[in-house]
Amino acid sequence: MPKPLIHNPSLAFRPATLNRHLELITKHQPDTPPSQVKNHAGRYFKGVPGGAEIRRQIFSQTSYTALTELIGSLADFSGDCAS
């Protein structure tokens, strides 16, 4: 049986899911332009407290590596907030 959709995922869930999604994009669609990847990544933080600042940080990254490091730091931060 499929898992139910999460309609309001927690802040801790979003970076982990985004990180996995970015891995899949680079594996299956390696020619995806960086601007499209950043636009997609920014959507994960729409409507959350501090989301505008997170999106600003996402759009300021200049490489895929820097973007994944930022997402990793968000996962660490959101995990601290969840406990």
N, C-alpha and C positions, 0 to 999 in steps of 0.2 A: 504494500500500500504506500503511495507517495506521501511524503511529509507535507503538512499543511503550510501554506504560504505565511510568512511573517509580515503583517501589515505595518507594524511600527517597530522595526528592529532597534535594539539598544545601540548606544554609541560604541560599546565594546564589540558588537557583532559586525558593524559596518567596515572597519579597517580590515578585519580578517577576511571578510567576503570580498572586498575590493582587491585585496592582495591576490587572492585566488583568481579572481576575474582577470586581473592584469597578467598573471601567469598564463592563463588560457589564451588571452589575446596574443601575447608574444609567441606562444607555441603554434597556434593555428592561423593567425593572421599577422605574421611578422612585418608586413608592409604597411600596417596601420600607421597613419601619420601621428606624430607626437601630439599635435593640437587636438586631434580627435580623442586620443587616450586621456589627455588631461581634462577635456570637456566631460567625458564619461565619468572620470574619477570624481570631478567636482559635484556631480549629481548625487553621489552617495551621501553628501553632507548638507544637502538642501533641507531646510526646515529644522535643523538641530541648533541648540544653543552654541554660539561660536562658529557656526557653519560658514559665515562670510569670511572670517579670518582663515579658516582651514582652506576654503576654496582659493583665497588669495595666495596662500602658500603653495597650493597645488599648481596654480597657473604660473607661478614664478620659477618653477623648476625647469632646468635647462637640459636634463637628460633623464632617460628612463631609470638609470641607477639612482639618481637623486630623488626621483619620484617614489621609487620603492623604499628608499631609506626614510623618507618623510612618512609614508604610510606605516612603516614599521614603528616609527616613534609615536604615531597616533595610536597604534594598537597598545603600546606600552602605557601611554597616558590614559587612554580610556579604560584600560584594565584597572589602573589605580583608582579611577573615579568610581568604578562599579563596586568596589569592595567597601 
